[in-house]
Amino acid sequence: MLEQQLVNALSLGCVYALFALGFTLVFGVLGVINLSHGAIFMVGAYAALQVVTRLGFPLWASLAAAFFIAGAFGLAIDVLVLRPLRRRGAPHLIPMIATIGLGIFFNSAAQGLFGAENLRFPTNLLPDAQLEFLGVQVSVLEVAIIVLSVALMAALLVVMRKTQLGRALRAIAESPKAAALLGINVEGLFYLTSFTAAALGGISGVLVALYSNAVFPLMGQPMLHKGIAVIILGGMGDIRGALIGGLFLGFAEVMSVAYIGSTMRDAVAFGLLFLVLLLRPQGMFGRVLERKA
């Protein structure tokens, strides 16, 4: 049923977009492709699982824990790794290599702490009720994923477009040196960006873990690849592009599974991505952001 597949695609695409938002936010403001973002995604899922299973907290508390713990990891990466590299004027390739190493470290640490097997959230964590809307069956989980993802993405867009903080972040994206001359606390906003981006990644990790009912150390790797694809498709550093690119990839995957076959899921999705980039190499929303001063 087409309507049912559209709902499935919307919920999956919202998660992809939420993950890619953190990815593109770091690139747009810091000018860094943070390849440890997939590991942060995994950290969020494990944090929520531990809060639920060991402490017996409800789901909303596990989401809050994932938000702040993943955000703290992102902040620590910025303070301990990215800031020293910024101060030394390291080329852009160096932070990318450093974050690859961090991602491998986090994945290995998770495997050592929790084992390599799949872990699952308790079955009674979410109600099994199905909601019916215009003849389409929608689970409570799918509704929660769509609502939470849209709310977080809308909040970020409002902050970036309508507030003084958003204007300061856009100024830093154009030129950190010029922003500092205008009295903007550039280093502090770098920290805030790293925290927020990682926190969004952690929340998306919980949503995917609930959706697939599996938490394991390497769960962030395929999401990292899809996040890179989404931000390239949408336009590097463009928030609108991350939103639309995430939805595009989600719809492409679900429709290929429904009408072609699950074995062709990634082939179809990334094949469409390849065709889009052949026609528009800079992505859907224009230009790659450049440092000017």
CORLINGI-V406378 format. One line per field, one symbol per residue. phi: phi as a letter, one per 40 degrees, with the letter a starting at -180 (. if undefined). psi: psi as a letter, one per 20 degrees, with the letter a starting at -180 (. if undefined). A space follows every 10 residues. Layout:
# CORLINGI-V406378
phi: ???
psi: ???
This chain:
# CORLINGI-V406378
phi: .ccccccccc cccccdcccc ccdccccccc gbcccccccc dcddcccccc ccccbgcccc ccccccdccc cccccccccc bccdccccgc ddccdccccc cccccccccc cccbgcccbb cdcccbcccb cbbfgbcbcd cccccccccc cccccccccc cbbccccccc ccccaccccc ccgccccccc cccccccccc cccccccccc ccfabacccc cccccccccc cccchdgbcd cccccccdcc ccccccccbb iccbdccccc ccdcccccca ccgcbgbccb cba
psi: pghghhgghg gghggggggh ggghggghgi kponjjhhhh ggggghgggh hghhikqrgh hhggggghgg hhggghgggh ghghhghikq qhhghggghg ggggggghgh hhgirirpqq qqhjhqqjqp qpoljpppqh gggggggggg gggggggggh hirhghhghh ghhgohghhh hjjpngghhg ggggggghgh ggghggghhh gilpprhjhi ghhgghgggg hgghopjpgg hgghgggggg gggghhghig qhijghgggh ghgggghhhn hjrhldqppq pi.
